[in-house]
Amino acid sequence: MLEQTFLDAVVVIALFVLRVGVPLALLFGIAAWLERKLRPTETQANQEPARRARVIPFVKPHAPAKPTAAEQSAEASQRAHNR
């Protein structure tokens, strides 16, 4: 029973590779070849190597400090005084 399950899994993986992996590999290979063939010759000599995107480090934002009770009462009294 276990051998049959293993064989079934191998067959499913092999079929997936044949139906999806091989066509994708061919597609990307043909696309790269076609891009090289269709590129004008003057740009081939001046082509710069591809640059990779720079990874920006994540900086955790600092939450503003909550005002203390004394600061809240001072702001409230100042607002009341300004009216």
C-alpha positions as CSV (number, residue, x, y, z in Angstrom):
1,M,0.0,0.0,0.0
2,L,2.8,2.4,0.9
3,E,4.7,1.5,-2.2
4,Q,1.7,2.3,-4.4
5,T,1.2,5.7,-2.7
6,F,4.9,6.5,-3.2
7,L,4.7,5.6,-6.9
8,D,1.5,7.6,-7.3
9,A,3.2,10.7,-5.8
10,V,6.2,10.2,-8.1
11,V,4.0,10.0,-11.1
12,V,2.0,13.1,-10.1
13,I,5.2,15.1,-9.6
14,A,6.6,13.9,-12.9
15,L,3.4,14.8,-14.8
16,F,3.3,18.2,-13.2
17,V,6.9,18.9,-14.2
18,L,6.2,17.7,-17.8
19,R,3.0,19.7,-18.1
20,V,4.0,22.9,-16.3
21,G,7.8,23.0,-15.7
22,V,9.1,22.1,-19.2
23,P,6.8,24.5,-21.0
24,L,7.7,27.4,-18.7
25,A,11.4,26.6,-19.1
26,L,11.0,26.5,-22.9
27,L,9.1,29.8,-22.8
28,F,11.7,31.6,-20.8
29,G,14.5,30.1,-22.9
30,I,13.0,31.1,-26.2
31,A,12.1,34.6,-24.8
32,A,15.7,35.2,-23.8
33,W,17.0,33.9,-27.1
34,L,14.5,36.0,-29.1
35,E,15.4,39.1,-27.1
36,R,19.1,38.7,-27.9
37,K,18.4,38.1,-31.6
38,L,16.1,41.1,-32.0
39,R,18.2,43.6,-30.0
40,P,20.1,46.0,-32.3
41,T,23.8,45.4,-32.6
42,E,24.8,48.9,-31.3
43,T,23.0,48.4,-28.0
44,Q,24.5,44.9,-27.5
45,A,28.0,46.4,-27.2
46,N,26.9,49.2,-24.8
47,Q,24.7,47.1,-22.6
48,E,25.3,47.5,-18.9
49,P,25.0,44.5,-16.6
50,A,21.6,44.2,-14.9
51,R,21.4,46.0,-11.6
52,R,19.6,44.5,-8.6
53,A,17.2,46.5,-6.6
54,R,18.7,47.7,-3.3
55,V,16.9,46.3,-0.2
56,I,15.8,49.0,2.1
57,P,15.9,47.9,5.8
58,F,12.7,48.1,7.7
59,V,12.6,50.7,10.5
60,K,9.9,50.2,12.9
61,P,8.0,53.5,13.3
62,H,8.0,55.0,16.8
63,A,4.5,55.7,18.2
64,P,4.1,59.1,19.6
65,A,4.1,59.1,23.4
66,K,0.7,59.5,25.0
67,P,0.3,62.7,26.9
68,T,0.2,62.3,30.7
69,A,-2.8,63.2,32.7
70,A,-1.1,66.4,33.9
71,E,-0.4,67.5,30.3
72,Q,-4.0,66.7,29.3
73,S,-5.4,68.8,32.1
74,A,-3.0,71.6,31.3
75,E,-4.1,71.6,27.6
76,A,-7.8,71.5,28.6
77,S,-7.4,74.4,31.0
78,Q,-5.5,76.4,28.3
79,R,-8.2,75.7,25.8
80,A,-10.9,76.8,28.3
81,H,-8.9,80.0,29.1
82,N,-8.5,80.9,25.4
83,R,-12.2,80.8,24.8
